[in-house]
Amino acid sequence: MQKRGPADQADGDSRDSKRAVRTEGARDEQERVDTDSLEPMPDGGVVDQQPSDGDDEINRQFESIKETRKQRAIGWAALAGLLGFLTYQGFAATEFFDDDTDFTWGHFSSRMTEYFPMAEITDLGGFSVRIIDVRVYWEFIRDMNLIYDPEVGSLIFQFPVNLTDLYAFVFVELGIFSIFGEAGTTLAMGLVGTVLGFPLALLFSILATERVLPFPFNFVFRAVMSFIRAIPAIIWALIFVALVGLGATAATLAIGFNTIGNLGRLFVEDLEELEDGPIEAMQTTGANKSEIVFFGMLSQVRTSFIAWTLYIFEINVRAAVTVGVIGAGGLGAIVAAQQNQLNYQEMMATLFVIFVLILLVELFSQRLRARLRSDEEKRSWRELIFGFPARMADSLRQ
């Protein structure tokens, strides 16, 4: 082994010193960089300004959210612009902007006075006030038996009550709805139409669900309901006139047929959104298809189906008025007859009866649907009617 001389020893020490200086310089440079990345705090501490990997990920997520919001805003703006453009085109198509379209408000207001019988009250100390004479409306409603038929009602509301006549009227002549005159006929058309359409609406909705029938077989029933729904009830009434003639029967069949499409569509939406848990549990137990449908599917939507049926009943009562305009009976036929005879005050009285009938039907339907909802406050009919002023006052105070 060769021994190192003094010169070699000196060279080695020099190289070690240079290496130590370079290492110390690199360490100082790193410390300087680290020190520069620190931000002084008010309390004398420092915070590292260099972002970590976690900070980079958060920043990327923020940028992604901002980009998504920007794209969404652009999309909504484009949709609003398209809707505005189509609306403008629609106004042009409906001749709103044509020179021939002239809104004669003065003529309109003068014609509206023909619908309202006016009476003048002069016993006010030299002042006079013009009000609507509702007595004219009431006389027409009473004479035309729009809400009550006294000849039929006398068989029921008599004292002492003749049980034989009462039994014959209710169970033999089946005249319950005839007590309420033309309003009863309109109500009966809406009710019977709903009852006739419900079974087929339920059947078609079940068969239109992919859980029961695969595509494209289920699409056949969807297409049938769409076809029925596309044609208004008044057109179906004109079609059924060839079958049973013009009258309340044709109107009722039209309403029932239209119910298949409207109610079936609502049922399908609920059946498509069912939870899979109960259905899969029944499948694992070996239940057949019918058991799965009745106990796994319909049991989940029973409450919503009842609510939808009540809603369609409201619509069908309105449809009964519309169908009656073509002469199918009920209040709609009275409106058409009075309009043809230019009896505008009598027509307005009939419209008032229609308003009250629809309001009562909606009130009845709304209360039944509220009973189906467990979170709804339960009120009796008496509380609902007589407590309305107090609830209105509470709402105004809030």
PyMOL commands that set and color helices and strands:
alter all, ss='L'
color gray80, all
select helices_A, chain A and resi 6-36+53-93+105-115+134-143+150-153+163-172+177-207+217-230+233-244+248-272+276-284+289-297+302-328+331-340+344-372+381-386+388-397
alter helices_A, ss='H'
color red, helices_A
select strands_A, chain A and resi 38-40+46-48+118-121+129-132
alter strands_A, ss='S'
color yellow, strands_A
deselect
rebuild
show_as cartoon
